[in-house]
Amino acid sequence: MKKTQIKLLGISLLLLVLLFPSCTNDLNQAPESANAIPGDQFFSTPESYKQNLAKLYAGFATSGQTAAGSPDISGIDEGESQYVRGYWLLQELTTDEALIGWNDGTIKDLHSQTWTSLDRFITAVFARYSFQIVNCNEFLRQTTEEKLAARGIDATLKAEIATYRAEARFLRAMTYWHLMDMFGGGSLVTEDSPSVFFYPEYATRAELYKFVDDELIEITPLLKAPKSNEAYRVDQAAAWMLQAKLYMNAKVYIGTDNYAAAVALITKVTGSTYTLHTNYNELFLADNDKNGAQNEFIFAIAFDGLHTQTYGGTTFLTHAPVGGTMKAAEFGINGGWAGIRTTAAFVDKFDANTTDTRGQFYTNGQTKEIKNIGSFTDGYAIQKFRNVDKNGVQGSDKAGNFSDADFPIFRLADAYLMYAECAVRGAGGTLPIATAYINDLRTRAKGVAVSQGDLTLDFILDERARELHWEGHRRTDLIRFGKFSGGNYLWPWKGGVAGGSPTQSYRDLFPIPATALASNSKLQQNPGY
């Protein structure tokens, strides 16, 4: 399925819905609206609807109109503006799971939690979210009943387009969730907003929460049943996961605990046809579209070394963690970028006397403690993502530049951990089932089984780190558990101090970028910035 679906993604890269003036920031987003082609021209054939839907999915994988070299967003390195890479930087580099040795602008400020509203990486992420929302909105504008009737679309295709619209709304809801989680409030722009230039009103975090929740309630019945859609397209299980994530973080987002509502949704996911893959490490290889991992991936972003070339995504996650004495060929790449490692605080979450295969540390020539962030050999390296298949064969790009490994957004193992957390919090579910789920994961990783009495909130948080590290969950998890900012949990170089130091609580949110505030005075800056 991957090659078929990647072809679908590839043919639509030149069909990007062009920049619409309702975008909420002033970064240059190519192509310019002055050169825009009317949206109707992108929907001139029956096939174009699926091709344009594919572009919305490709918006999470690619960084521009074509293969690397024609960026959607200017003002920053193209690879750094890619959706998954930007999301990963803000979710992982700000935590105990990762730090980077490069001197690229303000990138080290992420780990030290000393960023400002001028940070170029934060600005690029905000711009990418805005850009993705704009594209989803235009797809929805162009697929209304009125538009389809005017174009003479037959009933069969109309029914299929109804599913496309539900998927587009899901992708938009997920982007709004990311925006709300990272930035709090922001502009709320939909297909019903003006399509001519205007300044969107500011929407609070609570208003964005309600929008995402309402959207998911409405679209879930319109999505296909679990595992009945094409590869890489979302289904009802993806919507259940996203809504459960929303509810589990409701105390943070709107000040109201909603774990109980999450349990019912998680139970639907765990009771669906998704299954755990038998081998943890195979989940992150170049053939994770066909080695069995795809049965665990509820939603994954497709990457292909030939058809979705980008210096973000898993290309970044296979190259940037390789350096020192590590052999690039073992990772299916032509050379490492010697950037990302992990901290001793994360390493210590694994018992050195066990064989837990999730602790994929490379230690040869590396020191566990980090004296110099700029030295790649300070800190253990992590060998999680590789551009080789389960037999060690390199991915499709034989030059070793770009990766084939897909990036999981939601997978069944996360649902198991979410269920366990809710059970431990007393919000529903049962502790015996929670214990069984945890031990399913630990057994797969050849770890030591635990008993029901071992399940505490601290254990769950650590187990989430062991299972889900480098998959873009850590910042949100630490905030939910009250351990991201402040002094409840310190790790090396938090606060810019070798042993870690407390940081300000307002850093649980990133600042609205100064450029966005300058372009739309209706936006409101988060407290502290």
Helices and strands as residue ranges (DSSP letters): H 2-11, G 13-15, G 33-35, G 39-43, H 47-58, G 79-81, H 83-92, E 99-100, H 107-112, H 120-141, H 145-150, H 155-183, E 186-187, E 202-203, H 205-219, G 220-222, H 236-248, H 250-254, H 259-270, G 281-284, G 293-295, E 297-301, H 313-319, G 328-331, E 340-341, H 344-347, E 361-362, E 381-382, E 407-411, H 412-424, H 431-444, G 452-454, H 457-468, H 474-480, G 494-496, G 505-508, H 514-519
